[in-house]
Amino acid sequence: MGRLWKRHWTANIAVSRTDIQLVILGYATGVIDALSVARLNVFSSNQTGNTVLLGVAIAGVKSDLVIVWSRNLVALLAFWFAVFVSGQLGHRIGTRKRWWLVSTHLVSSLILYVAGILIYTGLVNISASQNDLVFLTLTGVSYGIQAATVRPLNVPEIPTVVVTSAMVDLWSDKNLLKAHNVGRNRRVAFIAALFLGALSGAFLIKDADGHVVILAASVKLAVALSFMLNADEPIKENGQPLMAPAPLPASPPKSTVPTLPATTPANHYASPSVAALNPPPTSSIITARLSTPK
C-alpha cells in the first residue's frame, strides 16, 4: 500500500481532465479581483490592468478613479516574484508532478486564508487603505503561484488569470459554430466562470471584505485537494510514452511473372559469326561476280 501511495503521489498527473479544475480556479480569480478593484482600483491577478493603471498613475493624469501607483507596483512585483520562484522550481521538480501541484495550490490557498484572517482581525482594512499593500502582496503572490503552475498543464484555452486571450481565441475560432468544439467550450466556460466569480465577490463585499477572501481561498483549497484524484500520466520509457508495438509488415504477394534462371547456358544465345560482324567490302563482291563463269 505504501509503495502504491508513493508512486501515486510522485507521478505526473494526466492533463486530459484538468479543464474543470482550471475553470473553477477562474471563478476564484473573478472573486478576488472584484474585491481588489472595488476597494483599491488594483487587480490581484490580471496584470494587464495593473500595467496600464501604473502608467496612468505615474503620469499623474487626473481621473475619477483614485489610482495609487504604489499599489499597482506592489501587485505587479508580488505577482512577478511568485511566478519566477514557482515557475523555476517547477522546471526543476516537474511541472506536472502530483505532489508539486497539490503543494503549490495548498500554499496559494493558505496565503489567501492569511489575508482573510488579517481582514477579520482588523490588522488589514482595505476599505480604509490600512495596510492595503500587505493585502496586495499576499493576493499577488497567491495568484502568481496559480498562474505559473497551471500554465504547463497544456490547457491554453483556460489561463485562469487573464481573460483577453480566451476572448480573442473564442471569437476568431474558425470552428466556432461546429457542434463538437472542445476549445470553444472551454473558453466559454472559463469566461462565464470568471464573470460569475466577480458577481459573487461583488455581492459578498456588501457583507464583509473578509467573506470574499475566504470564499476565494476555499475554492482554491478544493482545487488543490482535487489534484489527488487526477489519473496518473501514462508511464514513459526513455522519455517517450509507451506505445503498442507496430504490426509487422505484411509479406509481399507472390509474383505470377516467371523469372529467368539465375544462370544462362553458354549456348542459349547464338553468337554472330565474324563474317556477319565484318562483311567484305563492296569491291570484292563485284570482282567475285565478274570472275564467275557463265
Secondary structure, DSSP 8 states (H G I E B T S, - for coil): -HHHHHHHHHSBB-GGG-HHHHHHHHHHHHHHHHHHHHHHS--SS-HHHHHHHHHHHHHT---SS---HHHHHHHHHHHHHHHHHHHHHHHHH-TTBHHHHHHHHHHHHHHHHHHHHHHHTTS-BGGGTBSHHHHHHHHHHHHHHHHHHHGGGS-TT--SS--HHHHHHHHT-TTTT-S--HHHHHHHHHHHHHHHHHHHHHHHHTT-HHHHHHHHHHHHHHHHHHGGGS-B---EETTEE---------------S----SS--TTSS----HHHHS---HHHHHHHHHTS--
